């Protein structure tokens, strides 16, 4: 039971759905869903790495480029989230209402994607820690650990931006701006 929901509204769409009107509600991401996704993929990945090591004598390498790509995604979601925050505060911003809806979707996707990818990297990290002692496993430990840290940062950023995008009933505009107008402080696309 959440008091706040992510509400995606097109300009001019009224709050109460009816004939010709629509409101799309996105529910906030539950931490239990993220934890379950993380743990499931960590166990599967760890088992896969262990089986590969036992039967083939090697494990797939984890590149730090994956962690770098995750950090770029984190930065993009954070910048867009700041734009939504300014839009909600009715401050001048480059963000549009449609962009705010896309940012809410990107934030939710980021938290789910970070949990899944972080679980895959965590499985590799656990395998490397269990079978440590060789230079290859030391390298895997550092690269998988760095990627897990990047995924945790991405997950936290996704949840934070999702919180910024949440709208409750008190955030609705009370004045009618017309069907094609933009909220105060937003820029035209």
N, C-alpha and C positions, 0 to 999 in steps of 0.2 A: 504494500500500500504506500504509494508515493504521493506526497502533497504537490509536488511539482512535476510537470511533464515537459518534454520537448514538444513545442507546438510549432508546426510549420504552416505558415499562413501566407497566401499570396495577397498582394495589395488589394483592398476592397472586399476581401472575403470576410463575412460576418462570423461571429463566434458560434452561434447556434446553427447546426446543420439543418437543412430543410430542402425543399425543392429548389434546385439551381444553386445551392450554396454547399460548400464543403469545408471541412476542417480535418486536416490529417494530423493525427496524434502519434508521436513516437515516444515510447516509454524509455525511461532512463535505463542504462545498462546496470545490471546487478553485479555486485562484486563476486557473488557466488558463481555466476555464470563465467566470469573471467577466470576465477580460480579453477573451476572444473575444466575449462578449455586448456588452461596452462598445464595442469597436472596430467590430464589425459595425454596431451602431446609430448610432455616431458617423459612420461613412462614409455610411450611407444618409441620415441626417438632414442632414449637410453637403451631400450631393448634391441633396437635395430643396430645401433653402434656396437653394442656388446656382441651381438651375433656376428656382425661383420668382422670384428676383431678376432673372435674365437675360430671362425670357419675360414676366413680368408687371410688373416694376419695383418690386416690394415683397416683403417677407418677413413671415411671421407673427410677431407680437410674443410675447415671453416675459415672463410676469408673475412678479414676485417672490413672489406668493402660492403658487406651486408650491414654491418653496424653503422658505417658511414651513410648508407642509403636510409637507414632508419632515422638517423639524426637529421637528415635533410627533411624527411617527412614530418618529424617532430617540429622542426622550425616552421614549416609551411602551415601546419595545423595551428601552432601558437600564434603566428602572425594573423591568420584569418580569424582566430578567436578574439584577438585584441580588437579587430575591426568590428566584430559582433558586439563586444562589450561597449565600445564607443557608440554603436548604433542604438543599443538599448538605453544608454545614458543620454540619448538625443544630442550627442556631440558631433561635430563635423567629422565625417569619415568617408572612405572610399567604398565601404560595404553597402550593398543593396539588400532589401528584404529577401530576394531570391538567393543572393550570395550567403545570407545568414542561414537560410534553410539548407543550403549545400554544406555549409560549415558544420551545422549540427549533425548532418549525415556523415561527414568526414570525421568528426570527433568520435562518433559512435563506432564507425568502421575502424578507426585507429586503435581504440581501446581493445576491440575484439581481435584485430590483426596483430597487435602487439602481444596480446596474451598467447595467441597461437604460435607466432614466430618465436617468442621468448621461450615457450615450452620446447620447441624443437632445439633451440640453442642450449637450453638447460639440460636436455638429455645428453647432448654431446659433452657438456661440461661435467656432468656426473660421471659419464664413462671415462673421461680423461682423468678425473680425480681418483677414480677407483683403480685405474690401471696406470698410475703415474710411475715415473722412473726413467722413461726414455725421453730424449729430446723432442721426438714427435709429439708425445703426449703433453709435454710442457708447453709446446707451441699451441696445441689444441686447447689447453687450459686457458692460456692468455687470450686467444682469439675468441673462443666461445664465451669466456667471462666478460670480455668487452662487449660482445654482441648482446648478451643477456642484460648487461647494465644499460645499453642503448634502448633495448626493448622495454625495460622498466621505466625509463624516462619517457618513452613514447606513450606507454600505457597511462602514466600519470598525467601527461599533457592532454591526452584524449579525454580522460575523465574530468580534468579541470575545464577544458573548453566546452565539454558537454554540460557542465554546471553553469558556465557562463551563458550558454544558449537556452537554458531552461526558462520557461515563461510561466508565471502563475497568473491567477486572475487579476491581481493588482497591477500587473504590467501592461494590461490592455489600455489602449488610448481611449479616453472618454469622448474626445471630440471627433466629429466626422470630417475626414479629410477628402471625401469624394472617392469614387470608385477607381480613379486612375492616378491618384496622388501618392507621393512618397511620404514616409514619416519625417518629421523634422530632423535635420542633421544628416540625412542620407543623400548620397549623390546619385544623379541620374546615370543610367548605364549607357 
